[in-house]
Amino acid sequence: MNLEKYNSGGKEATLYHAKEPGSPLIILNNYAGDGKSVMEAAEKLERKDFNLLCVGNLNWDHDMTPWYCPPTSPQDTPCTGGADEYLKLLLKDILPECLKRVDGTPSHVSIAGYSLAGLFALYALYHTDVFERAASMSGSLWFPDFKEYVFLHEMKRKPEKLYLSLGDKEARTRNRYLKAVQENTENIAAYFRESGIDVTFEMNPGNHFKDAALRSAKGVLAIIENKRTMTFGELSDMVDMIADSFPDHTKSVGIVMRHRAEMIASILAVLKTGAMYVPAEPTFPTGRIHYMMDEAGVDFVLTEMQFASKLDQYEQIYSDCSICTAAPGSSTRIYKQNPEDFAYVLYTSGTTGRPKGVSVTNRNVCHYVRAFENEFHPKQGDIMLQYSVCSFDIFVEEVFTSLLNGAALAIPSEDDKKDIRSLMAFVERHGITMLSGFPYLLAEMNHLPSIPGSLRLLISGGDVLRAHHVDHLLDKAEVYNTYGPSETTVCASYYRCRDGQILEDGTYPIGHPVLGAEIRILDAEGNEVKKGETGEICIYGNGVSRGYIGDHDEENKAFEKLSDGGVMYRSGDLGYILPDGNIAFLHRKDTQIMIYGKRVEVMEVESRLYQCEGVEQAIVRPFTDEEGLSYMIAYVVPSGKDFKVSHIRKELSENLTDFMIPEFIVRMPEIPLNTNGKPDMTRMPVVMKEA
C-alpha cells in the first residue's frame, strides 16, 4: 500500500493513495485510526481504485456527536456534542492538506464512518456541500433526536448515493437508547429514498462490533463510482471460489442478486458444477420469487444479506459474506456437466395465471452462442452492455454470447441507467461496441443528436420494431431486428435493417432463421402454407428448449415431438413468408377480442395508430366492462403540442371500421416500462366503462 501520514489540528491523518490519478477520495473517520484493515478488506471484496483518508486520534464522544447525550449506560461517558467544531477543522485544515497530496483532482469527495462516525457522516451533509456521497456503517442512528433532526432540516447538498448498514442483532437490547437503532435507521433510509436519493440499506449478520473493518470496506466500496475491471483469469478464480462453496450434489440454485461481477460469476459457478440456475430480480414480489424457487426445487439461493428477509424459508449463501471471505478455490474438486442437462429455468407469464418456467439446456445455450457468433462476429476487444434484467433472455444473449466469444461485459449501475443520457455516457466512457435491448430503448437513442461512436451493433428484440424507432440510427451502427420466444433460446431469426424492407404497417420483417434453426409457417392442421399466406410461426432446430417444468401439461402441448426425434415449437404468433424469403411477423393468435360480435385484432389497431400523424408512441390494450364485454383503450405519446383526439379518430376511421377504433384515447407523457423493458400496465390509467 502506498500511504503517507500527517498531523493536523491534533488529529492523525493517514492517506492511502489510489493507483490512478483522479480517483475518488473517501474520508473515513475511524476510532482506532486503522485504515489498513479497511483497505485490506476492500481489496478482498472488489478491486476498486480510490484514495482513502483515515482520520484517527479523535475525541470520539465529542468530535463525532452533534449535541449532548447522557451516558447510555453506567459504564459509558456522556457525548458532548463537538461535531460542528470538528467539521470546521476537517474542512479548513485536514481536507485541504489531503487534496495537496492526492494525485489529480478526485472525481468526488465523500465521507464514511462506523458507529458514531457514521452518525457524523450524515450530520455533516446538513452543514457542508463538499461531500457528494456518504456511508454510515452501523451508524449509531439511535442518537436522541437525530431522526427528527433529519426530518426537519435540509441538506446543504443532496448526495448522489447513500449507504446505510446495520448488524441484525444491534436492536436486540433492553437499553432504552440503543434498541431504537434499527427502527430509526430504516425510517431514515425510507425518508432519504422518498427524497429521491439513491440509498442502499444493508443488514449484516451480528452485533454492533462484528466485522467492523469488513462492514466499513463494504460501505466505502458502495459509494465509489464503479470503475472496477476484471480479467477472464480473475473471473475464473472467482467462479472457482464460489463453486467450491456449494454443497455436494447441487442440482438447482436460485440467483437473487444485484447486477455486478459477483452475479455473473455466481451464474457461471452454478453451470460449472453441472447444476441449473433460476434467476429472479430482487425487486420481484416475494410471492413470485417463492413460487419460482419452489417449482424449480432449488437446493439453496445465492443472494446478498440485504435480500435475506425475502428468502427466509430457503437455505442461503451470501455473495457479500460467505463468498467474499472464503479462501481461493481449489482445483481438487471435479465437476461433471452434460449437454442435455438444464442450464437455467427462465420464468415467463403463463396464460393460466401462473408463471411458467422454460427449461433451457446447455446444448441450447451453446447453439445460440454459435448462431450469434455466425451473424455478429463478437471478438476480443468488443464490449457488450449488460443492461437487461436477469429474468429475460436478452440477459442470456448479453452474457454468454460475449464471454464465450472472448468479448467483455460492461455492467452499468442503477445511477447510470436512470435515463438515456446517463446510459449513453456510460457507453461512451467504457467504449461499448454492442448493445441489445427492447425497441423502446433504441427509440430513446433514436431521439438523441448523436450516439457514442464506439457502438457498432444495435440489436432490437422482445417486441415489434417499427421503422421510426431507428430511422436516425441506421447510418450510425448496424441495426438488427430479432425474433424468438424464450422457449427457443433467445432468438430464432435475425433481420438486418439497413437497406431493408419496411412493411405496410411500418414494422420491419423478423428476417431469416439463425444458424441451426428452421422456421416454417403452418396452418391449424400442421400443413405448410404458401408464400404470402398467413399461418402460425413454428420453430425447429437446436434452440428449441425442453418445455416448461412443473405441472404445465396444457401449455407443453406447444412442443410437438416429430417422427425424426426432433421437437417443433408452436409459437402462437402469426406471420407469413415475404417474396424474398424473409419472414414477416403479424401478431399473436390470442390477441383477438370480440366487439359487437365481430373479431378485432388489437395489434392491427395498434399498428394503425402508430401510423397516425402526431403519434410518437402508442399501445392499445383490451379491457372488459361490468358485463364482461370487451373494449379498447389507446395510450398515446404525442410527437408535438398540436395533438387532437379528433384528428386521430378521423385518421383511424380511414382504415378501420367504427368498432375497431379504441373507445378511449389517453394522452401520456411517456409509456412507463417495467423491469423487463415492456409497457407496465400497473402504472397506466384505466378508464372504466359501465355495461
ZAKOL-556280 format. One record per residue (C-alpha): residue in one letter; x, y, z. Coordinates in steps of 0.05 Angstrom, whole numbers, padded with zeros to 5 digits, always signed. Layout:
<pts>
aXYZ/...
</pts>
This chain:
<pts>
m+00000+00000+00000/n+00024+00069-00018/l+00009+00112+00043/e+00033+00175+00079/k+00017+00205+00146/y+00010+00276+00171/n-00018+00313+00232/s-00068+00369+00231/g-00102+00402+00289/g-00080+00347+00336/k-00112+00293+00291/e-00073+00237+00257/a-00087+00231+00183/t-00065+00171+00140/l-00074+00178+00065/y-00077+00113+00025/h-00062+00132-00047/a-00101+00107-00108/k-00064+00078-00167/e-00097+00123-00218/p-00099+00199-00216/g-00168+00230-00207/s-00195+00171-00167/p-00248+00185-00114/l-00228+00208-00045/i-00263+00177+00015/i-00255+00208+00084/l-00262+00155+00138/n-00265+00178+00210/n-00241+00117+00249/y-00239+00104+00324/a-00173+00067+00322/g-00145+00105+00262/d-00137+00037+00228/g-00145+00046+00153/k-00101-00013+00136/s-00152-00067+00156/v-00206-00030+00118/m-00163-00026+00055/e-00146-00100+00061/a-00219-00118+00067/a-00237-00074+00008/e-00184-00108-00034/k-00215-00176-00019/l-00284-00152-00037/e-00273-00112-00101/r-00215-00082-00139/k-00239-00010-00140/d-00188+00045-00143/f-00196+00101-00092/n-00159+00146-00044/l-00175+00135+00029/l-00161+00188+00082/c-00166+00155+00150/v-00171+00205+00208/g-00154+00180+00278/n-00136+00205+00348/l-00207+00231+00353/n-00242+00252+00417/w-00295+00202+00398/d-00354+00221+00442/h-00341+00295+00429/d-00318+00301+00356/m-00369+00253+00327/t-00433+00275+00363/p-00478+00334+00343/w-00503+00351+00413/y-00503+00329+00485/c-00527+00259+00502/p-00524+00230+00573/p-00486+00164+00583/t-00524+00105+00553/s-00501+00060+00609/p-00466+00068+00677/q-00400+00047+00644/d-00404+00100+00589/t-00385+00173+00586/p-00432+00227+00560/c-00430+00252+00488/t-00412+00325+00489/g-00432+00350+00420/g-00369+00374+00386/a-00386+00355+00314/d-00391+00426+00289/e-00322+00443+00317/y-00290+00380+00286/l-00325+00390+00219/k-00294+00460+00216/l-00225+00430+00228/l-00237+00376+00176/l-00258+00426+00122/k-00206+00481+00137/d-00144+00441+00153/i-00147+00365+00145/l-00181+00360+00077/p-00143+00417+00042/e-00077+00386+00064/c-00100+00319+00037/l-00120+00349-00031/k-00049+00376-00038/r-00023+00305-00032/v-00070+00264-00076/d-00053+00253-00149/g-00100+00293-00193/t-00169+00322-00175/p-00213+00268-00143/s-00275+00250-00184/h-00314+00261-00120/v-00301+00272-00046/s-00344+00231+00000/i-00348+00215+00074/a-00357+00150+00112/g-00356+00125+00183/y-00371+00068+00230/s-00412+00074+00294/l-00414+00147+00318/a-00372+00166+00257/g-00430+00141+00214/l-00475+00188+00252/f-00425+00244+00239/a-00422+00228+00164/l-00497+00240+00157/y-00496+00302+00203/a-00441+00333+00160/l-00487+00332+00099/y-00531+00383+00133/h-00473+00432+00145/t-00429+00428+00082/d-00438+00416+00007/v-00368+00386+00000/f-00388+00313+00003/e-00422+00282-00057/r-00435+00215-00025/a-00437+00186+00045/a-00435+00118+00080/s-00458+00105+00152/m-00440+00034+00175/s-00475+00012+00239/g-00484+00086+00246/s-00510+00097+00316/l-00574+00128+00289/w-00605+00113+00356/f-00576+00180+00378/p-00631+00221+00413/d-00669+00269+00368/f-00626+00254+00307/k-00683+00223+00267/e-00725+00284+00280/y-00667+00329+00260/v-00663+00293+00193/f-00737+00301+00180/l-00739+00375+00198/h-00676+00401+00163/e-00650+00406+00092/m-00583+00381+00069/k-00534+00431+00040/r-00527+00385-00019/k-00568+00323-00036/p-00517+00266-00043/e-00514+00223-00105/k-00510+00160-00064/l-00521+00140+00009/y-00502+00074+00041/l-00531+00053+00108/s-00518-00013+00144/l-00534-00046+00210/g-00520-00111+00246/d-00581-00155+00251/k-00572-00162+00326/e-00559-00089+00344/a-00631-00075+00364/r-00635-00136+00409/t-00622-00098+00473/r-00660-00071+00533/n-00621-00006+00531/r-00673+00049+00520/y-00629+00087+00473/l-00597+00032+00432/k-00659-00010+00420/a-00686+00044+00372/v-00627+00038+00324/q-00660-00008+00273/e-00726+00028+00270/n-00691+00096+00265/t-00643+00072+00210/e-00699+00041+00169/n-00742+00104+00176/i-00684+00149+00156/a-00667+00105+00096/a-00740+00107+00073/y-00742+00183+00082/f-00679+00192+00040/r-00707+00147-00015/e-00772+00187-00017/s-00728+00249-00025/g-00700+00220-00089/i-00633+00197-00062/d-00601+00132-00086/v-00599+00094-00020/t-00572+00025-00005/f-00591-00004+00063/e-00558-00069+00083/m-00567-00115+00143/n-00504-00152+00164/p-00501-00213+00210/g-00481-00199+00282/n-00479-00145+00334/h-00451-00074+00332/f-00378-00095+00337/k-00376-00154+00290/d-00332-00149+00227/a-00323-00073+00233/a-00268-00069+00181/l-00307-00112+00131/r-00370-00072+00142/s-00331-00007+00134/a-00300-00032+00069/k-00368-00050+00041/g-00394+00019+00056/v-00334+00053+00024/l-00339+00010-00038/a-00414+00022-00044/i-00406+00097-00054/i-00349+00095-00104/e-00365+00102-00178/n-00357+00033-00207/k-00292+00033-00247/r-00278-00039-00228/t-00248-00084-00281/m-00237-00159-00281/t-00197-00203-00327/f-00220-00271-00351/g-00169-00302-00304/e-00196-00263-00244/l-00267-00281-00263/s-00247-00354-00268/d-00216-00351-00198/m-00280-00321-00170/v-00322-00375-00205/d-00278-00429-00173/m-00284-00397-00104/i-00360-00393-00109/a-00367-00463-00137/d-00325-00492-00081/s-00373-00462-00030/f-00431-00505-00057/p-00451-00569-00022/d-00441-00634-00059/h-00494-00659-00109/t-00523-00590-00120/k-00575-00592-00176/s-00613-00526-00176/v-00593-00458-00149/g-00634-00394-00143/i-00600-00328-00161/v-00627-00266-00126/m-00573-00214-00132/r-00556-00144-00157/h-00524-00138-00225/r-00449-00139-00214/a-00389-00185-00226/e-00408-00230-00168/m-00475-00244-00200/i-00443-00264-00267/a-00391-00306-00230/s-00446-00340-00189/i-00484-00360-00252/l-00421-00388-00283/a-00404-00425-00219/v-00473-00458-00219/l-00462-00481-00291/k-00391-00505-00276/t-00417-00552-00222/g-00467-00581-00272/a-00528-00550-00238/m-00580-00503-00266/y-00594-00432-00243/v-00662-00400-00231/p-00656-00324-00235/a-00702-00273-00201/e-00693-00199-00194/p-00691-00176-00121/t-00747-00127-00137/f-00796-00183-00155/p-00854-00193-00107/t-00836-00242-00052/g-00892-00289-00070/r-00870-00293-00143/i-00798-00308-00122/h-00822-00363-00075/y-00866-00394-00129/m-00807-00397-00177/m-00758-00425-00127/d-00808-00477-00102/e-00828-00502-00170/a-00756-00506-00193/g-00737-00543-00130/v-00675-00501-00114/d-00625-00531-00065/f-00607-00462-00040/v-00607-00389-00062/l-00546-00347-00077/t-00563-00277-00053/e-00540-00218-00011/m-00554-00201+00061/q-00599-00143+00043/f-00648-00192+00009/a-00646-00245+00063/s-00714-00227+00091/k-00747-00245+00025/l-00716-00314+00027/d-00724-00337+00099/q-00752-00405+00081/y-00692-00424+00037/e-00621-00443+00052/q-00578-00384+00031/i-00507-00370+00011/y-00488-00296+00014/s-00444-00269-00041/d-00426-00209+00003/c-00408-00251+00064/s-00393-00325+00057/i-00361-00318-00011/c-00320-00254-00004/t-00284-00280+00057/a-00273-00351+00030/a-00206-00380+00013/p-00187-00383-00061/g-00219-00440-00099/s-00183-00506-00101/s-00171-00548-00164/t-00182-00615-00129/r-00258-00617-00138/i-00282-00649-00202/y-00347-00627-00234/k-00387-00662-00288/q-00430-00627-00340/n-00479-00657-00390/p-00501-00622-00454/e-00572-00646-00443/d-00577-00621-00371/f-00614-00556-00357/a-00571-00493-00357/y-00626-00448-00330/v-00701-00442-00318/l-00729-00375-00341/y-00798-00355-00317/t-00848-00321-00363/s-00921-00302-00354/g-00968-00361-00363/t-01037-00360-00396/t-01064-00397-00336/g-01045-00341-00289/r-00985-00379-00261/p-00914-00363-00284/k-00884-00418-00326/g-00811-00438-00324/v-00777-00450-00391/s-00723-00503-00383/v-00664-00490-00428/t-00606-00539-00435/n-00531-00529-00440/r-00536-00552-00512/n-00589-00499-00527/v-00545-00444-00499/c-00484-00467-00538/h-00527-00469-00601/y-00546-00396-00592/v-00474-00374-00577/r-00453-00405-00644/a-00512-00373-00681/f-00496-00304-00652/e-00423-00311-00670/n-00441-00332-00741/e-00481-00268-00752/f-00448-00215-00710/h-00375-00238-00701/p-00361-00216-00630/k-00288-00219-00613/q-00235-00197-00564/g-00239-00121-00560/d-00315-00120-00565/i-00353-00097-00503/m-00426-00115-00493/l-00472-00073-00449/q-00504-00115-00395/y-00570-00076-00389/s-00625-00128-00386/v-00655-00157-00323/c-00632-00228-00308/s-00703-00256-00316/f-00707-00240-00391/d-00669-00277-00444/i-00636-00215-00471/f-00593-00224-00409/v-00572-00293-00436/e-00552-00260-00502/e-00512-00206-00467/v-00473-00251-00421/f-00460-00316-00457/t-00450-00293-00528/s-00399-00242-00505/l-00359-00280-00453/l-00357-00346-00492/n-00332-00309-00554/g-00277-00270-00518/a-00314-00204-00512/a-00323-00164-00448/l-00384-00144-00408/a-00397-00074-00380/i-00448-00070-00324/p-00478-00001-00310/s-00501+00020-00241/e-00573+00040-00227/d-00549+00112-00229/d-00521+00100-00299/k-00588+00072-00321/k-00631+00128-00293/d-00642+00160-00362/i-00618+00152-00433/r-00565+00206-00429/s-00534+00175-00367/l-00534+00108-00401/m-00501+00135-00464/a-00449+00170-00422/f-00433+00102-00391/v-00429+00071-00461/e-00382+00127-00484/r-00339+00122-00422/h-00327+00047-00429/g-00323+00043-00505/i-00381-00005-00511/t-00389-00035-00580/m-00452-00079-00575/l-00520-00065-00546/s-00582-00109-00544/g-00649-00086-00518/f-00722-00074-00528/p-00744-00028-00585/y-00764+00024-00533/l-00690+00032-00514/l-00669+00041-00586/a-00727+00090-00596/e-00699+00133-00540/m-00630+00131-00571/n-00662+00150-00638/h-00681+00218-00610/l-00611+00236-00588/p-00570+00282-00632/s-00514+00230-00631/i-00495+00163-00601/p-00426+00140-00577/g-00381+00126-00636/s-00357+00061-00605/l-00424+00028-00618/r-00421-00018-00679/l-00482-00063-00666/l-00552-00047-00641/i-00599-00107-00631/s-00674-00099-00621/g-00714-00157-00592/g-00772-00175-00548/d-00824-00133-00584/v-00843-00105-00652/l-00791-00058-00683/r-00821-00001-00722/a-00783+00039-00774/h-00789+00105-00737/h-00757+00074-00675/v-00690+00071-00711/d-00692+00115-00773/h-00637+00161-00746/l-00593+00103-00723/l-00586+00064-00788/d-00526+00104-00813/k-00491+00103-00745/a-00488+00029-00730/e-00513-00038-00755/v-00585-00046-00731/y-00618-00114-00727/n-00689-00135-00713/t-00693-00203-00680/y-00748-00251-00662/g-00752-00311-00617/p-00793-00336-00558/s-00756-00355-00494/e-00778-00426-00509/t-00729-00428-00568/t-00668-00398-00532/v-00665-00323-00543/c-00672-00312-00618/a-00696-00356-00675/s-00687-00304-00731/y-00648-00241-00749/y-00661-00184-00797/r-00611-00130-00818/c-00649-00065-00822/r-00601-00022-00863/d-00625-00023-00935/g-00681-00069-00911/q-00755-00070-00927/i-00806-00032-00886/l-00873-00067-00886/e-00940-00033-00897/d-00954-00029-00822/g-00889+00008-00811/t-00852-00051-00780/y-00790-00089-00801/p-00791-00163-00820/i-00762-00212-00770/g-00716-00240-00823/h-00685-00308-00833/p-00674-00366-00785/v-00610-00365-00744/l-00556-00417-00756/g-00580-00484-00731/a-00654-00465-00732/e-00711-00473-00782/i-00777-00435-00785/r-00840-00456-00822/i-00908-00423-00828/l-00962-00475-00815/d-01038-00475-00816/a-01081-00503-00759/e-01074-00574-00787/g-00998-00570-00789/n-00992-00560-00864/e-00941-00511-00892/v-00975-00451-00925/k-00954-00417-00989/k-00912-00354-00991/g-00953-00293-00972/e-01006-00333-00935/t-01016-00324-00861/g-01002-00381-00813/e-00970-00397-00746/i-00895-00387-00738/c-00867-00455-00719/i-00794-00464-00698/y-00749-00524-00705/g-00676-00538-00691/n-00623-00536-00637/g-00653-00477-00599/v-00720-00510-00581/s-00719-00520-00506/r-00746-00578-00464/g-00811-00543-00448/y-00839-00519-00381/i-00821-00552-00315/g-00874-00570-00265/d-00948-00581-00277/h-00958-00547-00344/d-00985-00604-00387/e-01033-00560-00425/e-00981-00507-00442/n-00929-00560-00460/k-00974-00581-00519/a-00940-00525-00557/f-00878-00570-00560/e-00894-00624-00612/k-00849-00685-00619/l-00832-00703-00691/s-00823-00771-00723/d-00748-00758-00732/g-00739-00748-00657/g-00737-00672-00661/v-00785-00622-00629/m-00825-00566-00661/y-00848-00507-00621/r-00914-00473-00639/s-00902-00401-00622/g-00974-00376-00621/d-00950-00319-00667/l-00978-00307-00736/g-00935-00288-00796/y-00921-00300-00869/i-00864-00310-00918/l-00845-00250-00960/p-00826-00257-01033/d-00752-00251-01017/g-00757-00308-00966/n-00755-00265-00903/i-00809-00274-00851/a-00860-00220-00830/f-00890-00221-00761/l-00963-00201-00755/h-00988-00211-00684/r-01005-00262-00631/k-01061-00311-00645/d-01090-00296-00577/t-01096-00220-00581/q-01163-00223-00616/i-01224-00197-00579/m-01298-00193-00597/i-01332-00125-00601/y-01406-00123-00621/g-01398-00196-00642/k-01342-00180-00690/r-01269-00202-00684/v-01218-00146-00672/e-01143-00157-00675/v-01114-00110-00622/m-01045-00108-00654/e-01075-00086-00720/v-01108-00027-00686/e-01042-00010-00651/s-01004-00014-00717/r-01053+00034-00750/l-01049+00082-00691/y-00973+00084-00697/q-00981+00108-00769/c-01024+00167-00749/e-00993+00236-00756/g-00971+00266-00690/v-00963+00199-00654/e-00894+00186-00624/q-00911+00123-00585/a-00975+00083-00576/i-01001+00020-00546/v-01071-00008-00547/r-01097-00055-00493/p-01164-00091-00486/f-01207-00088-00423/t-01276-00113-00403/d-01335-00075-00374/e-01381-00095-00317/e-01416-00146-00361/g-01352-00176-00388/l-01357-00143-00456/s-01292-00120-00489/y-01269-00050-00504/m-01202-00019-00521/i-01160+00038-00491/a-01105+00071-00532/y-01047+00103-00496/v-01012+00155-00539/v-00949+00196-00531/p-00955+00255-00579/s-00897+00278-00621/g-00916+00351-00615/k-00961+00401-00579/d-01016+00402-00632/f-01046+00336-00612/k-01121+00328-00621/v-01161+00265-00608/s-01210+00285-00663/h-01154+00283-00714/i-01131+00215-00690/r-01202+00186-00694/k-01211+00215-00764/e-01146+00185-00789/l-01161+00117-00758/s-01231+00117-00790/e-01198+00119-00859/n-01171+00049-00847/l-01211+00018-00791/t-01285+00005-00782/d-01321+00042-00726/f-01320-00016-00676/m-01244-00023-00685/i-01229+00047-00662/p-01210+00049-00588/e-01266+00075-00544/f-01218+00116-00502/i-01153+00152-00521/v-01108+00171-00463/r-01052+00222-00473/m-00988+00201-00438/p-00922+00239-00426/e-00887+00173-00436/i-00901+00098-00436/p-00877+00071-00369/l-00836+00008-00374/n-00829-00049-00324/t-00763-00083-00304/n-00767-00126-00366/g-00769-00064-00410/k-00841-00075-00432/p-00901-00028-00421/d-00921-00030-00348/m-00996-00034-00345/t-00997-00026-00270/r-00974+00046-00280/m-01024+00063-00335/p-01091+00096-00320/v-01151+00051-00335/v-01216+00085-00359/m-01272+00042-00330/k-01335+00032-00370/e-01406+00018-00349/a-01442-00041-00381/
</pts>
